[in-house]
């Protein structure tokens, strides 16, 4: 059985990380077994670290505030990812803008809470909710030098209901994320 290794980067609660742990980590698919070989978090108090521990996984904490610039922070992450043997890096709520030091050295995908190319950046959910669009949704794309600008791999949307609150809208976004991100990882790695 071929083992495919992934690295997962996160910054916060780790709800998407948990869905990857539940649905992908150490699971056997048609052509491979997928394992998380590396977890990296840039915040020492992120709740996702506790979620990983429930699965017996330790998280490497690399706080960006300890680095002089983005490039040196990214270089350190790339070094750890390469050492792990991960062939795919998954950004699951990793809230950092990445430099070419990262994007040119690893194959990475990112989960974004809007229908790209609309609503790029950190406030995508609020901007999408407040827009005139009749749908909300999520995108999974390859990571490139351009913020939220890499090739789109998958998208899914839902109808924005009249009277829907921001909290309800956000919950729909997260429900889509929890389903589509694990599926996309498998689709990328489990190929004949």
C-alpha positions as CSV (number, residue, x, y, z in Angstrom):
1,X,0.0,0.0,0.0
2,X,1.4,3.4,-1.0
3,X,1.4,5.9,1.8
4,X,0.9,9.6,0.9
5,X,1.9,12.1,3.4
6,X,0.4,15.5,4.0
7,X,1.2,18.5,6.1
8,X,-1.6,20.6,7.7
9,X,-1.1,24.2,8.7
10,X,-3.6,26.0,10.9
11,X,-3.8,29.1,13.1
12,X,-7.0,28.7,15.2
13,X,-9.6,26.4,16.5
14,X,-8.8,23.6,14.1
15,X,-12.3,22.5,13.2
16,X,-11.2,21.8,9.6
17,X,-8.1,20.0,11.0
18,X,-10.4,17.8,13.0
19,X,-12.4,16.9,9.9
20,X,-9.2,15.9,8.1
21,X,-8.2,13.8,11.1
22,X,-11.6,12.1,11.2
23,X,-11.9,11.5,7.5
24,X,-8.5,11.3,6.0
25,X,-5.7,10.6,8.5
26,X,-4.5,7.0,8.5
27,X,-7.4,6.0,6.3
28,X,-7.0,3.6,3.3
29,X,-8.5,4.7,0.0
30,X,-8.5,2.9,-3.4
31,X,-4.8,3.5,-4.3
32,X,-3.2,4.8,-1.1
33,X,-3.2,5.4,2.6
34,X,-3.1,9.1,3.6
35,X,-1.2,10.1,6.8
36,X,-0.6,13.5,8.4
37,X,3.1,13.7,8.6
38,X,3.4,17.2,9.9
39,X,1.3,19.8,11.7
40,X,2.4,23.4,11.9
41,X,0.7,26.2,13.8
42,X,1.8,29.8,14.2
43,X,0.0,30.4,17.5
44,X,1.0,28.6,20.6
45,X,-2.5,28.8,22.2
46,X,-4.5,27.7,19.2
47,X,-7.2,25.1,20.1
48,X,-6.4,23.0,17.1
49,X,-3.3,21.8,19.0
50,X,-5.5,20.1,21.5
51,X,-7.6,18.6,18.7
52,X,-4.5,17.1,17.2
53,X,-3.4,15.6,20.6
54,X,-6.6,13.6,20.8
55,X,-5.3,11.8,17.7
56,X,-1.8,11.4,19.2
57,X,-0.3,14.0,17.0
58,X,2.1,16.7,18.1
59,X,2.0,20.1,16.5
60,X,5.2,22.1,15.6
61,X,4.6,25.6,16.8
62,X,6.4,28.3,14.7
63,X,5.4,31.7,15.9
64,X,5.8,34.2,13.1
65,X,6.4,37.0,15.7
66,X,9.8,35.3,16.4
67,X,11.0,36.0,12.8
68,X,12.4,39.2,11.4
69,X,10.5,38.8,8.1
70,X,8.0,36.7,6.2
71,X,10.7,35.0,4.2
72,X,12.6,33.6,7.1
73,X,9.4,32.4,8.7
74,X,8.3,30.7,5.5
75,X,11.8,29.2,5.0
76,X,11.6,27.5,8.4
77,X,8.2,26.1,7.6
78,X,9.4,24.7,4.3
79,X,12.4,23.1,6.0
80,X,10.1,21.3,8.4
81,X,7.6,20.3,5.7
82,X,10.4,18.9,3.5
83,X,11.9,16.9,6.4
84,X,8.4,15.3,7.0
85,X,8.2,13.9,3.5
86,X,4.8,15.5,2.9
87,X,3.9,15.8,-0.8
88,X,0.8,18.0,-0.2
89,X,0.5,20.9,2.2
90,X,-3.1,21.8,3.3
91,X,-3.8,25.3,4.7
92,X,-6.8,24.8,6.9
93,X,-7.4,28.2,8.5
94,X,-3.8,29.2,8.3
95,X,-3.9,33.0,8.6
96,X,-0.7,34.1,7.0
97,X,0.2,35.6,3.7
98,X,2.9,33.4,2.2
99,X,6.0,34.5,0.2
100,X,7.6,32.8,-2.9
101,X,10.0,31.2,-0.4
102,X,7.0,29.0,0.5
103,X,4.9,28.9,-2.7
104,X,7.8,27.9,-5.0
105,X,9.0,25.1,-2.7
106,X,5.9,23.2,-1.7
107,X,2.7,22.0,-3.4
108,X,0.0,23.5,-1.3
109,X,-3.8,24.0,-1.3
110,X,-5.8,26.5,0.6
111,X,-9.4,26.5,1.9
112,X,-11.1,29.9,1.4
113,X,-14.6,30.9,2.7
114,X,-15.9,32.6,-0.4
115,X,-16.5,31.9,-4.1
116,X,-13.2,33.1,-5.5
117,X,-12.2,35.2,-7.2
118,X,-14.7,37.3,-5.2
119,X,-14.0,38.3,-1.6
120,X,-10.3,37.6,-1.1
121,X,-8.5,38.0,2.2
122,X,-9.3,37.7,5.9
123,X,-12.9,39.2,5.9
124,X,-14.3,37.1,3.1
125,X,-17.3,35.7,5.1
126,X,-18.5,39.1,6.2
127,X,-18.0,40.7,2.8
128,X,-19.8,37.8,1.1
129,X,-22.7,38.0,3.6
130,X,-23.0,41.7,3.1
131,X,-22.9,41.6,-0.7
132,X,-25.8,41.5,-3.1
133,X,-25.0,38.0,-4.1
134,X,-27.8,35.4,-3.7
135,X,-25.3,32.6,-2.8
136,X,-22.5,32.1,-0.4
137,X,-19.8,29.4,-0.7
138,X,-16.3,28.2,-0.4
139,X,-13.3,27.6,-2.7
140,X,-10.3,25.3,-2.5
141,X,-7.4,26.5,-4.6
142,X,-3.7,25.9,-5.1
143,X,-1.5,28.3,-3.3
144,X,0.4,30.9,-5.4
145,X,2.2,34.2,-4.8
146,X,-1.1,36.0,-5.3
147,X,-3.3,36.1,-2.2
148,X,-6.2,33.7,-2.7
149,X,-5.3,33.8,-6.4
150,X,-4.1,30.3,-7.3
151,X,-5.9,27.9,-9.6
152,X,-9.3,26.9,-8.2
153,X,-9.7,23.2,-7.6
154,X,-13.2,22.9,-6.1
155,X,-16.1,25.2,-5.2
156,X,-19.4,24.7,-3.5
157,X,-22.2,27.1,-2.8
158,X,-25.5,27.5,-1.0
159,X,-28.5,29.8,-1.5
160,X,-28.5,32.8,0.8
161,X,-31.9,32.8,2.5
162,X,-33.9,35.9,3.2
163,X,-33.4,36.9,6.8
164,X,-30.3,34.7,7.3
165,X,-28.1,36.0,10.1
166,X,-24.3,36.3,9.8
167,X,-24.0,33.5,12.3
168,X,-26.3,31.2,10.2
169,X,-24.3,32.2,7.1
170,X,-21.0,31.4,8.8
171,X,-22.3,28.0,10.0
172,X,-23.3,27.1,6.4
173,X,-19.8,28.1,5.2
174,X,-18.1,25.9,7.9
175,X,-20.4,22.9,7.1
176,X,-19.3,23.1,3.5
177,X,-15.7,23.4,4.5
178,X,-15.8,20.4,6.7
179,X,-17.2,18.3,3.9
180,X,-15.3,19.5,0.9
181,X,-11.8,19.9,2.2
182,X,-11.3,16.2,3.2
183,X,-12.9,15.1,-0.1
184,X,-10.6,17.3,-2.1
185,X,-7.4,16.0,-0.3
186,X,-8.5,12.5,-1.2
187,X,-9.3,13.5,-4.8
188,X,-5.9,15.0,-5.3
189,X,-3.9,12.1,-3.7
190,X,-5.9,9.0,-4.4
191,X,-5.3,8.6,-8.2
192,X,-4.6,5.6,-10.3
